Amino acid sequence: MAAPKLSPEVKQNILQLYSEMSNAELAQRFGVSISTISRVIKEGKEQALIQPKKSVRQLDLIPRTKEELPSPQAEANPPSLGAQELEDLEEMEPIEELGSLEAVVGDDFEDDIDLGEEEDVLEDEEPIEEVTTPAVLTILPFAELGIPEMCYIVIDKACEMVTRPLKDFRDLGMLPPHQENCRTLPIFNNHRLAHRFSNPHQRIIKMPGHLLAPTQEKLRQKGISYILFNHRVYSL
C-alpha cells in the first residue's frame, strides 16, 4: 500500500516540530511511518542546508544540490559527507567542557556536572507518548516540574543559555495574553532532542536536574520567564 502523500503544510509542521519531538512521536502524531518522517526531515535539510564550520576547512563539505558536486581537489581530501552522516558525527562529539559551564548561571554549577557523553539510545526503541495539543496553553508552576535526574540545555558561543520567545511554541496551545515574547528556556531529557533544537554554532551541556531549583532566581534575573520541558511550560 502506497504511503499517503503529505501536503506542503503538513511537511512544514513536521519540520517545525522536529526540534521538540522524536521521529517516532512525529510519525504517530501525523499518522505516517518513521521512514516517511525521516525522508521529510532530510528533504527539508537539503532545501536549506546548514553550512558546516567553514573556519575548520576551506572545502564545502555539503553540496547544496546533488548536481552541484565539489570540483576535484589536487590534494587528497576526505570524501564529502551527506547531511544525515554529518548529523550522526556531530552527535558523537563530546559535550561542552566544564570551563564554560560556570559562566552560564553562576556558582551553582560545581562538581555535580557530568561531562560524560550520553549513551546513544536507538530512537525507535524509545517509548511513544501520544501528545495532544490543548486549546489554551496552561502555564504550570515550577513546583510541578518533574525534574529529571540529568538534563540538557543549549548554549551559544558566548556561553549564554539559548532561549526562545514563548510564541515560538504556539503549537502547544493558545498563548496567554501579552506573554508571546516572554523568554522561554527549553530543557531536554536526552541529547538527541537537544541536538535537534541546536544549530552548528551552539553547544549542548549535560547537567543534573537538581541544579534548576537553586538557580531559579538567577534565571529570572537573566530575563527568563518560563521553562519548556516535555511539551509543557513551567513558570519561574
N, C-alpha and C positions, 0 to 999 in steps of 0.2 A: 504494500500500500504506500502510495507516494506521500511524502511528508507535506503538511499544509504550508502553503506559500504565505510568508509573513509580509504584511504591509510595511511601507516605509515608516509609518508612525509607530508600529509595534517594534520594529528594529531599533528606532531611536530610543524608545522606552527601555529596551534591553540594555543599550549602551549607557544610558543614564543611570541605571540601577546596578551596573556591573561592578562599581567600586564598593557597593554595600552588601551584595548578595553573592553566594556561590553559584556555580553553574547549575548544580542540582536544584537549588532553590528557584533560580530563574526558569529552569525547564518546567518545574511543577507549576509555577505561577502563570506561565504563558501557554501551558498545555502542549509543549513540544519536547523533543528528545534533547539530551545533554549535548549530543553531537551537533544538533541544529544551533543551540546556543553558542557553542564554540565557534561554529562557522560564521555566525552573525558578528561575534566579537572580533574574529580575525579579519573579516571584511571591513569592519569599522576601523580597525587599526591600519589596514592597508590604504584606506582612503585618507587617513590623517595620521601618518606615521610620526611618532615622536623621534626626533633626531637624537642619536647617541651622543655621548660626550665627545665633542669634537676636539677638546683640548688634549685628549689622550692620543687620538690618531688624526691624521690628515684625511685618511681614507673614509669615505661614507660607507658604513657597514650595511645599511639597509637601503636598496634602491626603492624609489617611490612607486614604480610600477614594474611589472615583470619585463616590459620592453626596454626599460632604461637600465641595462646591465652595466656594471662598472667596467671601465676600459682596462685592458690588461696592463699590469704593472711590470716594470723591468725587474724589480726585486721580487723575491718570493714573499707574498703577502698571505695571511691566513684566509681561508675561504669566507665569503660573506655569510652572515647569519640571517635567518628568517626572523620575523617578528616574534613568533612563539618561542624559538630557540633562545633569542636574546632575553626574553622574559624569564625563561627557565634558569638561565645563567645568573640573572640578577637575583633570583630567589635564593641562590646558593651563596651569595655574598654575605660576609659576616655582618651582624647587626652593629650599629654605631658604638663607638668606644666610650668609656666612662668619662673621658676628659670633657666631652661636650654636654653630658647629661646635667651636670651641676648648674649649667647656665640656663636650663630650661625653666625650672621652677625655683630652685634655690637649695638651701642646705638640707632639705628633707630627702634629697636623693643622696644616699650614702652607700654603705656596703651591701644593702639589700638588693642592689641592681644585679640582675643576672644577665651577663653579656653573652651567654651561650646561644647558639643558633637553635631555633625551634626545630624539633623533629618533624620532618616532612610527612604529612598525612595525605594519602590519596583523597582527592576531593570527592570521588564517587562513594567513598566509604563513610563520609560524614552523614549524620542523621539529617533527614529532611524535615524542616519545620515549616508548616504552612503559615504564610504571612498574609494577613488581611489588612487592608487599608481602612482605618476608621474615617468616618465622615468629618470629624473635627479632631485635630491633634490635641491629645491630652498631655500637659506638662506635669510630669511626676516629681515628687520631692526627692532630693538626693538620698534621703534615708531609705528609700525603696530600691535604690540601685543595688542589684545583686553583684557586688564587686568580684570579678574573677580572681583566682589566685595569681595569675600572670596575665598581663595585657600588653597591648602595643599602641604606641602613638607615633605620629609622623612629625618630623621637624624639618625646617628649611635650612639653607646654607648658614643663616645667622643663628642656628640652634634655637629658633623660636618655634613653639608648637604651631602646627598648621591647623587653622580653624576655617570654618565656612559660615556665611550668614544662614540663619535658620531657613530662609526662603529656598535655599538650595535643596532642602529636604521636604519640599511641599508634597511629594508623593506619599509621605507618611500620614497626610490628612490636612484639613483646612487649618491654616495658621491662626493663632490668637491675634487680635487687632494690635497693630503697632509693634509687633515682635519680629517682623520679617528680616530685619537687618541685625538682630542680636547675634553676637559671635557664638558659634557652637563648636565644641571640641569633640571630634569623633574618636572613640576608643574602640579597639578591636580585640577580639578574643583569640585571633590567630594571625600569623604572619602573612598568610595568603591574602586575606581581605585588606590588611593594611597596605600590602604591596599594590593591590589594585587601586586603592584610593590615592596613593602617592604618584609622583612623576619622577623622571630620572634625576632631577636636580634636588630631590628631597631624600631624607633618610628615615629609617624605621628604628624605633627604640623599644626594647622589651623591658618592662618594669613590673614590680609586684603591685597587685591591685590595692593592697592596703595603704599605699602611699597617697592615694587620691584623697582620702578623708582629711588628713592633716594639711593638705595643700589647697583646700577649698578657698580660703581667704586670699591666698596668693593668686589663684586663678581668677578670682573676681577682680583683684587689683589690676590684672592684665586685661581687663575688659571682657572676659569670657563669662557668658551668662548661663550657658547650657552645656550638658554633656550628652552626646549621642552614643548609645550602646545597644546593640542587638535590636535595632529598629525602634527604639524608644528614646524619648527625650527627657532628661532629668535637669531640674533647676539647681543651680549652685546657690 
